[in-house]
């Protein structure tokens, strides 16, 4: 069974028109108790080719919560999460990481993901692709292609 037109129109539409290549946006999109006060959010990253990547992550106060190996168990709120793109290009091999100065070198080496969503060290979970579709300037949460 598929939702009718009214059901599809009721799906949350997140405005992503402000995204630019290399720009990362964080949206809290589900309200609920979450785990230890964390909410579910989506981070969006626009690649240099114009495509948009979207992942579900725990968030708190507008920041990405880093996993204690698994995303469902956040352990640290990263205030500076984003792409490492010194040359300005952002591709699926660009690294996403937490750049907070107070985290240990061990976590710095493990909290790193390729913009494809794959964990670089493999010690922590991959980024979980958000369920939804980009339609023009909006990401429709929960819509399948």
Phi, psi and omega in degrees: 000140179242150178292148178283180183301321180295319178296319178295321180293335181280349179296143179299134176248114179262127181285114179246020183295340180277356180293142175227157179307129180084359183265132180248133177239145178242128178236128168276125184234351178233131178264139179170172183294327180061195180255118178053039176085002177275145176251167176270137178222177176235134169255138180244140175224127175264127178278166181298336179277002178094348179288157183241131174257143180221133181226143172279132178216156171285142180226157176209125179054038177079011180238153180283133177266124182282145183279148167268073184079319180240140182296332181287356178231077181291149185230339186211134178269114182270120181275341182232073180256131179176186184280147170265101182224071182297334180267359178088344179274140178233114180237181179293346177264356176299142183269134172255134182205169174270125183253014178300136183287342187265007178271154183289158178299326180299311179293323178303322181285337183259335178272065181220132181226145171286154179293359170280346181102352183281133175294132184287314180275337180082000181281330179247164181298153170294161172292137182271118179302135178289143178275116181162182184221141173278126176231100182064242182264013183232150169253119181267107184292126176089351182278136176262155180295000000 
